[in-house]
Amino acid sequence: MKKIFFTFLCSTLLVVTFAQNNVSPYSIIGIGDIEHSSFDRSTGMGGAGISLASPRYLYNANPASYSKLDDHFISMEVTMRYKGVTYYGNGVNQTNNLSSDLSVEKLALAIKLKRNWGVSAGLLPYSSSNYSFTGSKNIIGTTNNTSTYYEGTGGLHQAYLANAISLSKNIRAGLQTTALFGQLNQKETMYLNALNITSNAVVSTNKMYINSFYGKGGIQYEGKLTKHWQLNLGAIAMLQTKLNAEQTIVVEQDSGTLYSNSIIKENYFTLPLTYAAGISLVHNNSLTISADYEQQQWSNMQYKGLNYQLVNSNRIAAGIEYAKKITYASGVYEPYFLQAGMHYTNSYLKINNQQLNEYGITVGAGFNGKRSQLGYLFNMEFGSKGTTQNNLIKENYMKASFTILCREFWFTKIKKYN
């Protein structure tokens, strides 16, 4: 038991070690780039995991899945990801067309408290904001423009606690409560040389500390279609959630402070109503075909800005998995599994009348120890986001992730005889 908690502690320290280095100019809008991956066994299947559950692995997309975990085990999963991005478009050259990042993305624990009751807690990313570029800005009250440098860092994290129960042999339900928190840092440096002003640049710093709670509900069904085929269904939903923010604004020039203020915003930003559904077919407990659909209703919030607006987002994902199974007298052993998948998303950003799209293909493989409770996941994804049309930036990316699973017995009732 000590080993699993020691591993969890070391992984927590790693989260602080690795920083976010991937740059995305689109993350200046809203709360940044929203993370769609659950960093679980469904990652290699394009992320299509809403209808899936496992006795051994954690499926984080649907909280109902935790009630299918094996009894008397405590499980932990840690995921590390590398991401490399190549940029195309106006303003991109050989000095700024590449970025890369290595970070620990998921820490998750799960415990089967009773035969029909599973609990999971963990830490996952929700969004990231990291950008730096130079543009032209109009001086209010004049017809003059001046060169301005924009940079931003930060993001939002989600710490969750989920409970799942088996309502019957075929139906599972779950409820997840999530604490959303993080910081967004925005800095604007306006250079005045072009206006024949001898003063130094005007630097505006905006820091926002964001926090809120939101809930996610999920349900799953699994049943036999024929002797060889099993049908799985799943659905999740999240209500609109208002984000609170403590905002600090400081404007400086010539090493002096022109303006400073801190305010509390109880409705800084609103997350939309989100719902999703999934379906999967399993043949002989070895071949799995899965598909998901998700919609986020951003249009209802009426968020608009200069040349952009937030619109409804739709995501489709599908994948296939083959798992090798060996049957023994004591049970079934799964030495390995192989996966492939794809996903397509029209994002919540519409810029210059162009809604940004993202698509990717994925592959994955997993291995389980025969004489230990360790499991390993390897995933790769190749994809593209955005476009070079209408003076926008296109991002081609490659992601590689590695997940380690560790399980141990945590409680077993043993009958004693005199």
C-alpha positions in Angstrom: 0.0 0.0 0.0 2.9 2.4 0.8 4.3 1.9 -2.7 1.2 3.3 -4.5 1.0 6.4 -2.4 4.8 7.0 -2.7 4.4 6.9 -6.5 1.4 9.3 -6.3 3.5 11.8 -4.3 6.4 11.7 -6.7 4.0 12.3 -9.6 2.5 15.3 -7.8 6.0 16.8 -7.6 6.6 16.2 -11.3 3.5 18.4 -12.1 5.4 21.4 -10.7 8.6 20.4 -12.5 7.3 20.6 -16.1 5.9 23.9 -17.4 3.6 24.7 -20.3 5.7 25.8 -23.3 3.3 25.2 -26.3 2.3 28.5 -27.8 -1.1 29.0 -29.3 -2.3 32.5 -30.5 -5.9 31.4 -30.1 -5.5 30.9 -26.4 -5.8 34.7 -25.8 -9.6 34.3 -26.2 -11.9 33.2 -23.4 -10.2 30.8 -20.9 -7.7 29.5 -23.4 -7.5 26.2 -25.4 -9.9 23.7 -23.8 -8.5 20.2 -23.3 -10.6 17.4 -24.8 -8.5 14.3 -23.9 -9.3 12.3 -20.8 -5.8 10.8 -20.8 -7.1 7.3 -20.3 -7.4 4.0 -22.2 -9.8 5.7 -24.7 -7.0 8.1 -25.9 -5.7 5.7 -28.5 -9.3 5.2 -29.8 -9.7 8.9 -30.7 -11.0 9.6 -27.2 -14.3 7.7 -27.7 -14.7 6.4 -24.2 -18.2 7.6 -22.9 -19.7 4.2 -23.2 -16.7 2.2 -22.0 -15.8 0.8 -18.6 -13.1 -1.6 -17.4 -12.4 -3.8 -14.3 -8.8 -2.6 -14.4 -8.4 0.7 -16.2 -10.0 4.1 -15.4 -12.2 5.7 -18.0 -12.5 9.4 -17.0 -15.0 10.6 -19.5 -18.0 9.1 -17.8 -18.1 9.0 -14.0 -20.5 6.0 -14.1 -17.6 3.8 -15.3 -15.9 3.5 -11.9 -18.5 1.1 -10.5 -17.2 -1.6 -12.9 -13.7 -1.6 -11.3 -12.5 -4.8 -9.6 -13.5 -5.2 -6.0 -10.9 -4.9 -3.2 -8.4 -2.9 -5.3 -7.0 0.6 -5.1 -5.8 1.9 -8.5 -3.7 4.8 -9.6 -3.0 6.2 -13.0 -0.4 8.8 -14.0 -0.1 10.2 -17.5 2.8 12.1 -19.0 2.5 13.8 -22.5 4.9 15.3 -25.0 3.4 17.8 -27.5 5.2 19.3 -30.5 3.6 22.0 -32.8 4.5 23.4 -36.1 2.9 26.7 -37.2 2.0 28.1 -40.6 0.6 31.5 -41.7 1.4 35.2 -41.8 4.1 36.3 -39.4 5.5 32.7 -39.0 9.1 32.2 -39.9 12.0 29.8 -39.2 12.5 31.4 -35.7 9.0 31.1 -34.3 7.4 28.1 -36.2 8.1 25.4 -33.6 7.2 24.7 -30.0 7.3 21.7 -27.7 6.1 20.7 -24.2 6.6 17.9 -21.7 4.2 17.7 -18.8 2.4 15.4 -16.4 -1.3 15.7 -17.3 -3.2 13.3 -15.1 -3.1 12.0 -11.6 -6.0 9.8 -10.6 -6.9 7.3 -7.9 -9.9 5.0 -7.7 -11.2 2.7 -4.9 -14.0 0.1 -4.9 -15.6 0.8 -1.5 -18.3 -1.8 -1.9 -19.3 -4.3 -4.6 -21.5 -1.8 -6.4 -19.8 1.5 -5.3 -16.7 3.0 -6.8 -15.0 6.3 -6.0 -12.3 8.2 -7.9 -10.4 11.4 -7.3 -7.8 13.1 -9.4 -6.3 16.1 -11.1 -6.6 16.9 -14.8 -6.1 20.0 -17.0 -9.1 21.9 -18.2 -7.6 24.7 -20.4 -4.2 26.3 -21.2 -3.3 29.8 -22.2 0.1 30.5 -23.7 0.8 33.0 -26.4 3.2 35.8 -27.6 2.9 37.9 -30.7 3.2 41.5 -31.9 0.3 43.5 -33.4 -0.9 47.0 -34.1 -3.2 48.8 -31.7 -5.2 52.0 -32.1 -4.7 54.8 -29.6 -8.1 55.6 -28.1 -9.3 59.1 -29.2 -6.9 59.3 -32.1 -6.4 57.8 -35.6 -2.8 56.7 -34.7 -1.7 53.0 -34.4 1.3 51.8 -32.5 3.2 48.5 -32.2 2.0 46.4 -29.3 3.4 43.1 -27.9 1.0 40.6 -26.3 1.9 37.7 -24.1 0.0 35.4 -21.8 0.5 32.3 -19.6 -1.6 30.1 -17.3 -4.5 27.8 -17.5 -7.3 26.1 -15.5 -7.1 22.8 -13.7 -9.8 20.5 -12.5 -9.6 18.5 -9.2 -12.5 16.0 -9.2 -14.3 13.6 -6.9 -16.6 11.1 -8.5 -19.0 8.4 -7.1 -20.5 5.6 -9.2 -23.0 2.9 -8.3 -24.3 -0.1 -10.1 -28.1 0.3 -10.3 -28.5 -3.2 -11.7 -26.6 -5.8 -13.5 -26.7 -3.8 -16.7 -27.0 -0.1 -15.6 -24.4 2.1 -13.9 -24.7 5.8 -12.8 -22.2 8.3 -11.6 -21.9 11.9 -10.4 -18.7 13.9 -10.4 -18.0 17.1 -8.5 -15.1 19.2 -9.8 -13.3 22.2 -8.4 -12.1 24.3 -11.3 -9.2 26.7 -10.4 -6.2 28.4 -12.0 -4.6 31.7 -13.1 -4.5 33.6 -16.4 -1.8 36.1 -16.8 -2.0 38.7 -19.6 0.6 41.3 -20.4 0.4 44.1 -23.0 3.4 46.2 -23.9 2.5 49.3 -26.1 5.5 50.9 -27.7 5.3 54.7 -28.2 8.3 55.4 -30.4 6.2 55.3 -33.6 4.2 58.2 -32.1 7.3 60.3 -31.5 6.8 60.0 -27.8 10.1 59.8 -25.9 8.6 58.0 -22.8 9.1 54.3 -22.3 6.5 51.7 -23.3 3.2 51.5 -21.4 2.9 48.0 -19.8 -0.5 46.7 -18.7 -0.6 43.5 -16.6 -3.8 41.7 -16.0 -3.9 38.7 -13.6 -7.0 36.7 -13.0 -7.4 34.0 -10.3 -10.3 31.9 -11.3 -12.3 29.3 -9.3 -15.6 27.6 -9.3 -17.4 24.2 -8.9 -19.3 22.3 -11.5 -21.0 18.9 -11.7 -21.1 16.2 -14.3 -23.6 13.3 -14.4 -23.2 10.1 -16.3 -25.0 6.8 -17.0 -24.0 3.6 -18.8 -25.8 0.5 -20.0 -24.2 -2.8 -21.2 -26.0 -5.9 -22.4 -25.8 -8.9 -24.6 -27.0 -8.6 -28.2 -26.0 -12.1 -29.2 -23.8 -14.8 -27.9 -20.8 -13.1 -29.3 -21.7 -9.4 -29.3 -22.2 -6.9 -26.5 -23.7 -3.4 -26.7 -22.6 -0.5 -24.5 -24.3 2.8 -24.3 -23.3 5.9 -22.3 -24.3 9.6 -21.8 -23.0 12.5 -19.8 -24.2 16.1 -19.1 -22.8 19.2 -17.5 -24.9 22.3 -16.7 -23.9 26.0 -17.3 -21.3 27.0 -14.8 -20.3 30.6 -13.8 -16.7 31.2 -13.1 -15.6 33.7 -10.4 -12.4 35.7 -10.7 -10.3 37.9 -8.7 -8.8 40.4 -11.2 -5.7 42.6 -10.6 -4.9 45.2 -13.2 -1.6 47.3 -13.1 -0.6 49.9 -15.7 3.1 51.0 -15.6 5.3 53.5 -17.5 8.8 54.8 -16.8 9.0 52.5 -13.8 6.0 54.3 -12.3 2.5 53.0 -11.7 -0.2 54.8 -13.6 -3.1 52.7 -12.5 -3.7 49.8 -10.1 -6.9 48.1 -9.1 -8.2 44.7 -7.8 -11.8 43.6 -8.3 -13.9 40.6 -7.7 -16.0 39.4 -10.6 -18.7 36.8 -9.7 -19.5 36.1 -13.3 -16.3 36.5 -15.2 -17.0 33.7 -17.6 -19.6 31.0 -18.1 -19.0 27.5 -19.2 -21.8 26.2 -21.5 -24.3 23.4 -21.2 -22.5 20.3 -22.5 -23.9 16.9 -23.3 -22.4 13.9 -25.0 -23.4 10.3 -25.8 -21.4 7.2 -26.8 -22.0 3.8 -28.2 -19.7 0.7 -28.5 -19.9 -2.9 -29.7 -17.7 -5.6 -28.2 -17.1 -8.9 -30.0 -16.1 -11.9 -27.8 -14.7 -9.5 -25.2 -11.7 -8.8 -27.5 -12.7 -6.5 -30.4 -14.2 -3.1 -29.4 -15.7 -0.5 -31.8 -16.6 2.8 -30.2 -18.0 6.2 -31.2 -18.9 9.5 -29.3 -20.6 12.7 -30.0 -20.4 15.9 -27.9 -21.9 19.4 -28.1 -21.1 22.5 -26.1 -23.6 25.3 -26.4 -21.5 28.4 -26.4 -23.7 30.5 -28.6 -26.2 31.1 -25.8 -23.6 33.1 -23.9 -23.3 35.8 -26.6 -19.6 36.2 -26.1 -18.2 38.6 -28.8 -15.1 40.6 -29.3 -13.1 42.4 -32.0 -13.3 40.0 -35.1 -14.3 37.0 -33.0 -17.2 35.3 -31.3 -17.9 32.1 -29.4 -20.1 29.6 -31.2 -21.5 26.1 -30.5 -18.8 23.4 -30.6 -19.3 19.8 -31.8 -17.0 16.9 -31.5 -17.1 13.4 -33.1 -14.7 10.6 -32.1 -14.4 7.0 -33.1 -12.0 4.1 -32.5 -11.3 0.4 -32.6 -9.4 -1.8 -30.2 -8.2 -5.4 -30.3 -7.4 -7.0 -26.9 -5.6 -10.3 -26.6 -7.2 -12.4 -23.9 -6.0 -15.6 -22.3 -8.3 -17.7 -20.2 -7.0 -19.5 -17.1 -8.9 -21.5 -14.4 -8.5 -18.5 -12.1 -9.7 -15.9 -14.6 -8.8 -14.0 -17.8 -5.4 -12.4 -18.4 -5.0 -9.6 -20.9 -1.3 -9.4 -22.0 -1.8 -6.5 -24.5 -4.2 -4.5 -26.6 -3.8 -2.4 -29.8 -5.9 0.7 -30.8 -6.6 3.2 -33.6 -9.0 6.1 -33.9 -9.9 9.6 -35.1 -11.6 12.7 -34.0 -13.0 15.9 -35.5 -14.0 19.1 -33.7 -15.3 22.5 -34.8 -14.1 24.5 -31.9 -15.9 27.3 -30.0 -13.9 30.0 -31.7 -15.1 31.9 -34.8 -12.5 34.4 -35.9 -12.8 36.6 -39.0 -16.0 34.7 -39.9 -14.0 31.5 -39.9 -14.8 28.8 -37.3 -11.7 26.9 -36.3 -11.7 23.2 -36.9 -9.4 20.5 -35.4 -8.9 16.9 -36.5 -6.6 14.1 -35.6 -5.8 10.4 -35.9 -4.6 8.3 -33.0 -2.9 5.0 -32.3 -2.3 3.2 -29.0 -1.0 0.1 -27.3 -1.2 -1.2 -23.8 0.5 -4.0 -21.8 -0.3 -5.6 -18.5 2.2 -7.3 -16.2 1.5 -11.1 -15.7 3.1 -11.3 -12.3 2.4 -7.8 -11.1 -0.5 -5.3 -11.0 1.2 -2.8 -13.3 -0.2 -1.7 -16.6 1.3 0.6 -19.3 -0.4 2.7 -22.1 1.4 4.3 -25.1 -0.5 6.7 -27.4 0.4 8.9 -30.3 -1.7 11.5 -32.1 -1.2 13.4 -35.3 -3.5 16.3 -36.0 -4.2 19.9 -37.2 -6.0 22.9 -35.8 -7.0 26.2 -37.5 -6.3 27.4 -41.1 -4.1 29.9 -42.9 -7.2 31.5 -44.6 -8.3 35.0 -43.5 -4.8 35.8 -42.0 -5.1 33.0 -39.4 -2.6 30.6 -38.1 -2.6 26.8 -38.7 -1.1 24.4 -36.1 0.0 20.9 -37.0 0.8 18.9 -33.9 2.1 15.6 -32.7 1.3 14.2 -29.2 2.8 11.2 -27.5 1.6 10.1 -24.1 2.6 7.4 -21.6 0.3 6.2 -18.8 1.3 3.9 -16.0 -1.3 2.0 -13.9 -0.6 0.6 -10.5 -3.0 -1.5 -8.5 -2.9 -3.1 -5.0 -5.2 -4.9 -2.7 -6.6 -2.5 -0.2 -9.2 -4.5 1.8 -10.2 -8.1 1.8 -12.5 -9.9 4.2 -11.2 -13.4 5.1 -13.3 -15.9 6.9 -11.6 -17.5 9.9 -12.4 -20.9 11.2 -11.6 -22.4 14.6 
